[in-house]
Amino acid sequence: MACRSMETQHQNISKYYVYFMVFFLVAPIWINAFLYMTLGRMVQFFVPEQTLIRISARRFGLIFVCLDILAFVVQLIGVGILVQTDAATDVVLRGVHIYMAGIAVQEIFIVCFIGLTIHLHRRLLEIERTGVQVGKMANLAFNWRWLFYTMYFALIMITIRIAFRLAEYSKGTSAEEPTNTHEWYQYVFDALPMFLAVFIFTIFHPGRILQGPDSGFRHAKKVAKMEKKQRKFQKENPYPMASDDVALAPYPGHHQQQVYAQPSPLLPHSPPRSYFG
């Protein structure tokens, strides 16, 4: 909004228009990245095997974030061409088409993501019925279902915004198009949905229920690293020898409590006989 305010005060300076268009058209893609990482952490936290459709929670979030970056780059290229004030009409239309392709690809990824979110939702309902993760699903700040409802709402808001952008640029940048001459369309169908998508997460924030060691990937990475060290240690020492001062832990610094070998207790016996009387 600061760039928009500066643009109205300095209409002869094009850079403020460029900044405004770049931030306004491309910035909402970061909300998608937040949703992708949130679902990955939910898989990490709630699913016992920490996988979804045979993809680990860490890779799940990484795959969708990489796809999100791909859509971001395509949109950024299109916006970079679109905001050129001295470009020819065919060049501007090429930028519009590239930007529309970027948001169309983004919507394809979102549809796939919605399908996986529904799959995880049904998986957690099954887990709740069996009582496998009853400890993690109980005593939460709010019911875990509300986190799914929040994500569904945010995804719907993002889809509304994408549909508006596709409709806006479907006929190019013609001045006869109402969406290009009336600014309230952008505020109602772009800014407002994105605001609501962010605002609802201030009420049902994932951090309020995803708490503990399994809520993040750092702990899982640390555990995987320790398991790798343990396998390497056991491979190098297939027959470890325990002594009085050697720990029986798999390797030094292991997180489990170390157990030390204790010397055998002395059996009762008579005092030694003296040879001098």
FILUMGU-200304 format. One record per residue (C-alpha): residue number from 0; z, x, y. Coordinates in Angstrom, 3 decimals. Layout:
[pt NUM,[Z,X,Y]]
...
! end
This chain:
[pt 0,[0.000,0.000,0.000]]
[pt 1,[0.579,2.940,2.319]]
[pt 2,[-3.066,4.002,1.880]]
[pt 3,[-4.183,0.438,2.546]]
[pt 4,[-2.125,0.308,5.723]]
[pt 5,[-3.573,3.635,6.905]]
[pt 6,[-7.073,2.398,6.087]]
[pt 7,[-6.706,-0.660,8.336]]
[pt 8,[-5.437,1.527,11.191]]
[pt 9,[-8.133,4.212,10.758]]
[pt 10,[-11.190,2.327,9.554]]
[pt 11,[-13.525,5.134,10.596]]
[pt 12,[-11.871,7.570,8.157]]
[pt 13,[-13.151,7.035,4.628]]
[pt 14,[-10.592,9.153,2.783]]
[pt 15,[-7.897,6.467,3.057]]
[pt 16,[-10.282,3.983,1.427]]
[pt 17,[-10.959,6.477,-1.348]]
[pt 18,[-7.253,7.058,-1.988]]
[pt 19,[-6.557,3.329,-2.017]]
[pt 20,[-9.346,2.528,-4.474]]
[pt 21,[-8.425,5.347,-6.857]]
[pt 22,[-4.738,4.422,-6.984]]
[pt 23,[-5.419,0.695,-7.118]]
[pt 24,[-8.063,0.762,-9.852]]
[pt 25,[-6.753,3.523,-12.116]]
[pt 26,[-2.957,3.462,-11.742]]
[pt 27,[-2.291,0.450,-14.073]]
[pt 28,[-3.487,2.493,-17.042]]
[pt 29,[-0.078,4.216,-17.091]]
[pt 30,[1.518,0.895,-18.034]]
[pt 31,[-0.601,0.969,-21.186]]
[pt 32,[0.687,4.440,-22.043]]
[pt 33,[4.257,3.189,-21.634]]
[pt 34,[3.600,0.318,-24.047]]
[pt 35,[2.008,2.646,-26.608]]
[pt 36,[4.955,5.029,-26.578]]
[pt 37,[7.429,2.136,-26.725]]
[pt 38,[5.889,0.724,-29.891]]
[pt 39,[5.913,4.190,-31.463]]
[pt 40,[9.625,4.509,-30.729]]
[pt 41,[10.241,1.055,-32.188]]
[pt 42,[8.571,2.168,-35.415]]
[pt 43,[10.748,5.284,-35.357]]
[pt 44,[13.914,3.268,-34.760]]
[pt 45,[13.576,0.135,-36.905]]
[pt 46,[11.264,0.945,-39.829]]
[pt 47,[13.099,2.853,-42.606]]
[pt 48,[10.064,4.961,-43.571]]
[pt 49,[9.197,5.455,-39.857]]
[pt 50,[5.510,4.732,-40.423]]
[pt 51,[3.095,1.909,-39.611]]
[pt 52,[-0.113,1.454,-41.649]]
[pt 53,[0.580,4.914,-43.102]]
[pt 54,[0.683,6.528,-39.652]]
[pt 55,[3.898,8.220,-38.565]]
[pt 56,[5.649,6.967,-35.452]]
[pt 57,[4.990,10.212,-33.552]]
[pt 58,[1.281,10.253,-34.370]]
[pt 59,[0.993,6.535,-33.699]]
[pt 60,[2.013,6.926,-30.068]]
[pt 61,[-0.017,10.126,-29.697]]
[pt 62,[-3.233,8.505,-30.977]]
[pt 63,[-3.070,5.591,-28.573]]
[pt 64,[-2.085,7.769,-25.637]]
[pt 65,[-5.124,9.990,-26.310]]
[pt 66,[-7.330,6.889,-26.425]]
[pt 67,[-5.709,5.741,-23.183]]
[pt 68,[-6.525,9.091,-21.568]]
[pt 69,[-10.136,8.725,-22.723]]
[pt 70,[-10.391,5.322,-21.018]]
[pt 71,[-8.660,6.797,-17.976]]
[pt 72,[-11.222,9.604,-17.666]]
[pt 73,[-14.156,7.181,-17.957]]
[pt 74,[-12.668,4.900,-15.301]]
[pt 75,[-11.896,7.831,-13.028]]
[pt 76,[-15.516,9.028,-13.220]]
[pt 77,[-16.743,5.557,-12.361]]
[pt 78,[-14.336,5.180,-9.445]]
[pt 79,[-15.308,8.623,-8.159]]
[pt 80,[-18.923,7.490,-7.902]]
[pt 81,[-18.024,4.015,-6.659]]
[pt 82,[-16.040,5.190,-3.629]]
[pt 83,[-18.840,7.358,-2.230]]
[pt 84,[-19.535,5.716,1.118]]
[pt 85,[-22.855,7.515,1.717]]
[pt 86,[-24.276,7.062,-1.786]]
[pt 87,[-27.412,5.066,-2.525]]
[pt 88,[-27.175,1.581,-3.981]]
[pt 89,[-28.354,2.609,-7.444]]
[pt 90,[-25.749,5.403,-7.527]]
[pt 91,[-22.981,2.973,-6.590]]
[pt 92,[-24.146,0.558,-9.297]]
[pt 93,[-24.056,3.401,-11.803]]
[pt 94,[-20.448,4.045,-10.830]]
[pt 95,[-19.665,0.329,-11.222]]
[pt 96,[-21.187,0.289,-14.703]]
[pt 97,[-19.240,3.393,-15.762]]
[pt 98,[-15.996,1.896,-14.466]]
[pt 99,[-16.676,-1.387,-16.255]]
[pt 100,[-17.375,0.512,-19.471]]
[pt 101,[-14.037,2.300,-19.062]]
[pt 102,[-12.012,-0.895,-18.676]]
[pt 103,[-13.976,-2.546,-21.505]]
[pt 104,[-13.030,0.357,-23.791]]
[pt 105,[-9.468,0.034,-22.570]]
[pt 106,[-9.445,-3.662,-23.530]]
[pt 107,[-10.763,-2.821,-27.013]]
[pt 108,[-7.853,-0.440,-27.497]]
[pt 109,[-5.446,-3.109,-26.223]]
[pt 110,[-6.770,-5.685,-28.701]]
[pt 111,[-6.239,-3.201,-31.554]]
[pt 112,[-2.782,-2.464,-30.196]]
[pt 113,[-1.897,-6.164,-30.067]]
[pt 114,[-2.855,-6.489,-33.725]]
[pt 115,[-0.590,-3.565,-34.666]]
[pt 116,[2.236,-4.995,-32.551]]
[pt 117,[2.001,-8.307,-34.422]]
[pt 118,[1.959,-6.406,-37.713]]
[pt 119,[5.131,-4.524,-36.751]]
[pt 120,[6.741,-7.778,-35.595]]
[pt 121,[6.144,-9.375,-38.994]]
[pt 122,[7.354,-6.200,-40.727]]
[pt 123,[10.647,-6.304,-38.841]]
[pt 124,[11.116,-9.985,-39.668]]
[pt 125,[10.768,-9.039,-43.322]]
[pt 126,[13.209,-6.152,-42.910]]
[pt 127,[15.704,-8.467,-41.228]]
[pt 128,[15.516,-10.946,-44.117]]
[pt 129,[16.160,-8.208,-46.671]]
[pt 130,[19.027,-6.753,-44.611]]
[pt 131,[17.820,-3.154,-44.938]]
[pt 132,[18.378,-2.263,-41.272]]
[pt 133,[21.119,-4.770,-40.514]]
[pt 134,[23.181,-2.092,-38.767]]
[pt 135,[20.447,-1.256,-36.252]]
[pt 136,[19.423,-4.860,-35.681]]
[pt 137,[22.938,-6.043,-34.936]]
[pt 138,[25.174,-5.431,-31.922]]
[pt 139,[22.231,-4.787,-29.577]]
[pt 140,[22.192,-5.430,-25.832]]
[pt 141,[19.744,-8.258,-26.565]]
[pt 142,[17.880,-9.503,-29.610]]
[pt 143,[15.119,-7.141,-30.710]]
[pt 144,[12.622,-10.035,-30.669]]
[pt 145,[12.792,-10.139,-26.867]]
[pt 146,[11.335,-6.655,-26.729]]
[pt 147,[8.271,-7.928,-28.575]]
[pt 148,[8.017,-10.970,-26.308]]
[pt 149,[8.181,-8.638,-23.317]]
[pt 150,[5.391,-6.480,-24.700]]
[pt 151,[3.236,-9.538,-25.415]]
[pt 152,[3.720,-10.740,-21.845]]
[pt 153,[2.830,-7.320,-20.402]]
[pt 154,[-0.290,-7.094,-22.572]]
[pt 155,[-1.395,-10.554,-21.426]]
[pt 156,[-0.927,-9.502,-17.787]]
[pt 157,[-3.012,-6.378,-18.391]]
[pt 158,[-5.738,-8.464,-20.055]]
[pt 159,[-5.828,-10.836,-17.063]]
[pt 160,[-6.267,-7.875,-14.749]]
[pt 161,[-9.074,-6.402,-16.877]]
[pt 162,[-10.863,-9.767,-17.082]]
[pt 163,[-10.710,-10.061,-13.296]]
[pt 164,[-12.143,-6.575,-12.806]]
[pt 165,[-15.004,-7.285,-15.198]]
[pt 166,[-15.768,-10.531,-13.365]]
[pt 167,[-15.459,-8.830,-9.968]]
[pt 168,[-18.045,-6.144,-10.664]]
[pt 169,[-20.288,-8.208,-12.948]]
[pt 170,[-22.703,-8.703,-10.002]]
[pt 171,[-22.205,-5.284,-8.462]]
[pt 172,[-20.776,-4.808,-4.977]]
[pt 173,[-22.743,-7.557,-3.274]]
[pt 174,[-21.207,-8.962,-0.094]]
[pt 175,[-22.074,-12.440,-1.312]]
[pt 176,[-19.524,-12.133,-4.100]]
[pt 177,[-16.242,-13.814,-2.979]]
[pt 178,[-14.092,-11.240,-4.771]]
[pt 179,[-15.661,-8.497,-2.615]]
[pt 180,[-15.055,-10.288,0.691]]
[pt 181,[-11.665,-11.969,0.138]]
[pt 182,[-8.774,-9.596,-0.450]]
[pt 183,[-6.379,-12.177,-1.856]]
[pt 184,[-8.261,-12.125,-5.177]]
[pt 185,[-7.155,-8.549,-5.764]]
[pt 186,[-3.540,-9.300,-4.935]]
[pt 187,[-3.351,-12.411,-7.126]]
[pt 188,[-5.337,-11.260,-10.167]]
[pt 189,[-4.672,-7.511,-10.069]]
[pt 190,[-1.553,-6.531,-8.141]]
[pt 191,[0.566,-9.536,-9.165]]
[pt 192,[-0.028,-9.249,-12.937]]
[pt 193,[0.769,-5.539,-12.825]]
[pt 194,[3.906,-6.203,-10.808]]
[pt 195,[5.069,-8.821,-13.328]]
[pt 196,[4.295,-6.477,-16.249]]
[pt 197,[6.529,-3.801,-14.719]]
[pt 198,[9.209,-6.200,-13.494]]
[pt 199,[9.850,-7.794,-16.880]]
[pt 200,[10.681,-4.381,-18.343]]
[pt 201,[13.453,-4.006,-15.774]]
[pt 202,[15.111,-6.967,-17.508]]
[pt 203,[14.320,-6.172,-21.151]]
[pt 204,[14.058,-2.404,-20.988]]
[pt 205,[13.530,-0.639,-24.355]]
[pt 206,[16.257,1.868,-23.517]]
[pt 207,[18.878,-0.866,-23.762]]
[pt 208,[18.390,-1.309,-27.517]]
[pt 209,[16.607,1.872,-28.643]]
[pt 210,[19.641,4.119,-28.552]]
[pt 211,[20.851,6.848,-30.860]]
[pt 212,[19.238,9.749,-32.737]]
[pt 213,[16.300,7.677,-34.049]]
[pt 214,[15.385,6.288,-30.621]]
[pt 215,[13.363,9.349,-29.616]]
[pt 216,[10.975,11.821,-31.147]]
[pt 217,[12.940,14.925,-30.147]]
[pt 218,[15.556,14.386,-32.835]]
[pt 219,[12.892,13.626,-35.442]]
[pt 220,[11.052,16.820,-34.507]]
[pt 221,[14.278,18.793,-34.823]]
[pt 222,[15.019,17.301,-38.245]]
[pt 223,[11.479,18.056,-39.448]]
[pt 224,[11.837,21.648,-38.253]]
[pt 225,[15.160,22.024,-40.072]]
[pt 226,[13.699,20.592,-43.274]]
[pt 227,[10.824,23.074,-43.028]]
[pt 228,[13.312,25.929,-42.668]]
[pt 229,[15.262,24.611,-45.641]]
[pt 230,[12.170,24.498,-47.847]]
[pt 231,[11.249,28.032,-46.777]]
[pt 232,[14.775,29.280,-47.480]]
[pt 233,[14.842,27.678,-50.919]]
[pt 234,[11.440,29.149,-51.713]]
[pt 235,[12.563,32.652,-50.761]]
[pt 236,[15.963,32.267,-52.490]]
[pt 237,[15.428,30.202,-55.652]]
[pt 238,[18.723,31.420,-57.187]]
[pt 239,[21.248,31.906,-54.389]]
[pt 240,[24.438,33.778,-55.309]]
[pt 241,[27.669,32.449,-53.869]]
[pt 242,[30.503,34.823,-53.065]]
[pt 243,[33.819,34.536,-51.321]]
[pt 244,[32.361,35.072,-47.854]]
[pt 245,[28.841,33.657,-48.249]]
[pt 246,[28.207,30.073,-47.196]]
[pt 247,[26.637,27.706,-49.695]]
[pt 248,[24.693,25.899,-46.947]]
[pt 249,[20.861,26.020,-47.295]]
[pt 250,[20.515,28.346,-44.314]]
[pt 251,[22.669,29.576,-41.410]]
[pt 252,[23.113,27.042,-38.670]]
[pt 253,[22.511,24.017,-40.884]]
[pt 254,[23.870,20.796,-39.366]]
[pt 255,[25.840,19.840,-42.488]]
[pt 256,[29.353,21.041,-43.068]]
[pt 257,[29.367,24.436,-44.732]]
[pt 258,[31.153,24.819,-48.050]]
[pt 259,[32.428,28.216,-49.075]]
[pt 260,[33.022,29.462,-52.560]]
[pt 261,[36.670,29.830,-53.284]]
[pt 262,[38.088,32.526,-55.577]]
[pt 263,[39.395,31.371,-58.929]]
[pt 264,[43.131,30.652,-58.871]]
[pt 265,[45.312,33.276,-60.503]]
[pt 266,[46.676,32.287,-63.863]]
[pt 267,[50.433,32.645,-64.373]]
[pt 268,[51.281,35.840,-66.177]]
[pt 269,[54.169,38.197,-66.632]]
[pt 270,[54.750,40.990,-64.098]]
[pt 271,[53.092,44.316,-64.983]]
[pt 272,[55.077,46.650,-67.252]]
[pt 273,[56.240,49.882,-65.685]]
[pt 274,[55.574,53.175,-67.499]]
[pt 275,[58.585,54.828,-65.869]]
[pt 276,[61.279,52.816,-67.321]]
! end
